[in-house]
Amino acid sequence: RPQWDEPWKFDYIRRSTGTGFVIEGRQIMTNAHVVSWSKEILVQRYRDSQPYVATVKHIAHDCDLAILEVDDPAFYEGMEPLQFGELPKVWSVVTTIGYPAGGDEISYTQGVVSRIESRLYAHNRNRSFLTGQTDAAINPGNSGGPVLQDGRVVGVAFQNASSLENIGYFIPTPIVGH
């Protein structure tokens, strides 16, 4: 990642993790901030230590979304893509799925949608878009994971309010679809 205040320097190389999910067309949806400035992107299937090389097919920094592809067809064997649902209603229950920091197993948390409103997206820090707020846990590592309701994706987890407790945000499907 460049250091914008000292453009002759670059930040040190580090490893980071995030979450993604398979969508139609043998593609993986995640957040742009999960793959931005990456030198190499490796993805793994649930409970499989085999790494697969992925490439960025599309990236939208303004709304913090990215679509990845894996060339090896073995990665997709036996996987069903997740389907998208409608914008969830306030007070309805959603489930976040991902790999938050501190563990190698998948994490499932449930929470209530407390707001649907326009909010500043932290990745670009200069644009506001429709955002869902929930008290379901969304922590570093959950980024790019699906937010589900009735078995359908209603959003993509992407940021939390670090100064507050139990406040997480997701990109709702009207933004994802756009």
C-alpha positions as CSV (number, residue, x, y, z in Angstrom):
1,R,0.0,0.0,0.0
2,P,1.4,3.4,-0.9
3,Q,2.0,6.0,1.7
4,W,0.3,9.0,0.2
5,D,2.1,11.6,2.4
6,E,5.5,10.1,1.5
7,P,5.0,8.7,-2.0
8,W,8.6,7.6,-2.4
9,K,8.0,5.1,0.4
10,F,5.9,2.0,0.4
11,D,4.4,0.4,3.5
12,Y,5.9,-3.0,4.4
13,I,4.5,-6.1,2.9
14,R,2.1,-7.9,5.2
15,R,-0.4,-10.7,5.1
16,S,-4.1,-10.2,5.6
17,T,-7.2,-12.3,5.4
18,G,-10.8,-11.8,4.6
19,T,-13.9,-13.7,3.6
20,G,-15.6,-14.3,0.3
21,F,-18.4,-16.4,-1.1
22,V,-19.1,-18.1,-4.4
23,I,-21.7,-16.4,-6.7
24,E,-23.1,-17.4,-10.1
25,G,-20.6,-17.6,-13.0
26,R,-17.9,-19.4,-11.0
27,Q,-16.9,-16.1,-9.3
28,I,-16.1,-15.1,-5.7
29,M,-17.5,-11.9,-4.2
30,T,-15.5,-10.1,-1.5
31,N,-14.6,-6.5,-0.5
32,A,-12.3,-4.3,-2.5
33,H,-10.3,-3.5,0.6
34,V,-9.6,-7.2,1.1
35,V,-7.7,-7.4,-2.2
36,S,-6.5,-3.9,-2.8
37,W,-2.8,-3.5,-3.3
38,S,-2.4,-7.3,-3.3
39,K,0.7,-8.9,-4.7
40,E,-0.9,-12.4,-4.6
41,I,-4.4,-13.6,-3.8
42,L,-4.8,-17.1,-2.4
43,V,-8.2,-18.5,-1.6
44,Q,-9.2,-21.7,0.3
45,R,-12.4,-23.7,0.4
46,Y,-14.1,-24.3,3.7
47,R,-12.2,-26.9,5.7
48,D,-9.6,-27.4,3.0
49,S,-6.0,-26.2,3.4
50,Q,-5.3,-26.3,-0.4
51,P,-4.6,-22.8,-1.6
52,Y,-5.8,-21.7,-5.0
53,V,-4.6,-18.7,-6.9
54,A,-7.3,-16.1,-7.6
55,T,-7.3,-13.0,-9.7
56,V,-9.4,-9.9,-9.5
57,K,-11.9,-9.8,-12.4
58,H,-13.8,-6.7,-11.3
59,I,-13.2,-4.2,-8.5
60,A,-15.3,-1.2,-7.4
61,H,-13.3,0.9,-4.9
62,D,-16.2,3.4,-4.5
63,C,-18.6,0.8,-3.1
64,D,-15.9,-1.5,-1.7
65,L,-16.7,-4.6,-3.7
66,A,-14.6,-7.0,-5.8
67,I,-15.2,-10.2,-7.8
68,L,-12.4,-12.8,-8.0
69,E,-12.0,-15.8,-10.3
70,V,-10.0,-19.0,-9.8
71,D,-8.8,-20.7,-13.0
72,D,-8.6,-24.2,-11.4
73,P,-12.0,-25.9,-11.9
74,A,-11.3,-28.1,-8.9
75,F,-11.9,-25.1,-6.6
76,Y,-15.6,-25.0,-7.6
77,E,-16.3,-28.8,-7.5
78,G,-19.4,-29.5,-5.3
79,M,-20.0,-25.8,-4.6
80,E,-23.4,-24.2,-5.1
81,P,-23.3,-20.4,-5.6
82,L,-25.2,-18.3,-3.1
83,Q,-28.3,-16.5,-4.4
84,F,-29.1,-12.8,-3.6
85,G,-32.2,-11.7,-1.8
86,E,-34.0,-8.4,-1.2
87,L,-33.1,-5.5,1.1
88,P,-33.8,-6.7,4.7
89,K,-36.3,-4.8,6.8
90,V,-35.3,-3.0,10.0
91,W,-35.8,-5.3,13.1
92,S,-35.4,-8.4,11.0
93,V,-32.7,-11.0,11.9
94,V,-29.6,-11.6,9.7
95,T,-26.7,-14.0,10.0
96,T,-23.1,-13.0,9.3
97,I,-20.7,-15.7,8.1
98,G,-16.9,-15.3,8.0
99,Y,-13.5,-15.9,9.3
100,P,-12.8,-13.1,11.9
101,A,-9.3,-12.8,13.3
102,G,-8.4,-15.1,16.0
103,G,-9.6,-18.4,14.6
104,D,-9.4,-20.8,11.6
105,E,-13.0,-22.1,11.8
106,I,-15.9,-20.3,10.2
107,S,-17.9,-18.1,12.5
108,Y,-21.7,-17.6,12.4
109,T,-23.4,-14.8,14.3
110,Q,-26.9,-13.5,14.3
111,G,-28.2,-10.0,14.9
112,V,-31.0,-7.6,14.2
113,V,-30.9,-5.1,11.4
114,S,-31.1,-1.8,13.3
115,R,-30.8,0.7,10.4
116,I,-30.8,1.1,6.7
117,E,-29.3,4.5,5.7
118,S,-26.7,6.2,3.7
119,R,-23.3,6.2,5.3
120,L,-19.7,6.9,4.5
121,Y,-17.8,3.9,3.3
122,A,-14.4,3.6,5.1
123,H,-12.5,2.1,2.1
124,N,-12.8,5.2,-0.1
125,R,-13.6,7.7,2.7
126,N,-15.3,10.2,0.3
127,R,-18.6,8.6,-0.8
128,S,-21.7,7.6,1.1
129,F,-23.9,4.8,-0.1
130,L,-26.8,2.8,1.3
131,T,-25.6,0.7,4.3
132,G,-27.2,-1.8,6.6
133,Q,-26.4,-1.7,10.3
134,T,-26.6,-4.8,12.5
135,D,-25.6,-5.9,16.0
136,A,-24.3,-9.2,14.5
137,A,-20.6,-9.4,15.0
138,I,-18.6,-8.0,12.0
139,N,-14.9,-7.9,12.9
140,P,-11.6,-7.8,10.9
141,G,-11.6,-11.0,8.8
142,N,-15.3,-11.0,8.3
143,S,-14.9,-8.5,5.5
144,G,-16.4,-9.8,2.3
145,G,-18.5,-12.4,3.9
146,P,-22.2,-12.9,3.2
147,V,-24.9,-11.5,5.4
148,L,-27.8,-14.0,5.1
149,Q,-31.5,-14.0,5.6
150,D,-33.7,-17.0,4.8
151,G,-30.8,-18.6,3.0
152,R,-30.2,-15.7,0.7
153,V,-27.5,-13.0,0.6
154,V,-28.9,-9.7,1.7
155,G,-25.6,-8.0,2.1
156,V,-21.8,-8.2,2.2
157,A,-20.1,-7.5,5.6
158,F,-17.5,-4.7,5.3
159,Q,-16.9,-2.5,8.3
160,N,-17.6,-2.0,12.0
161,A,-17.8,1.0,14.3
162,S,-14.6,0.4,16.3
163,S,-15.5,3.1,18.8
164,L,-18.8,1.4,19.6
165,E,-19.8,-2.1,20.7
166,N,-21.9,-4.5,18.7
167,I,-22.2,-2.2,15.6
168,G,-21.4,-3.7,12.2
169,Y,-22.2,-2.7,8.7
170,F,-23.0,-4.5,5.5
171,I,-23.4,-3.4,1.9
172,P,-27.0,-4.2,1.0
173,T,-28.0,-6.0,-2.2
174,P,-29.3,-2.9,-4.1
175,I,-25.6,-1.6,-4.0
176,V,-24.2,-5.1,-4.8
177,G,-26.6,-5.4,-7.8
178,H,-25.7,-2.0,-9.1
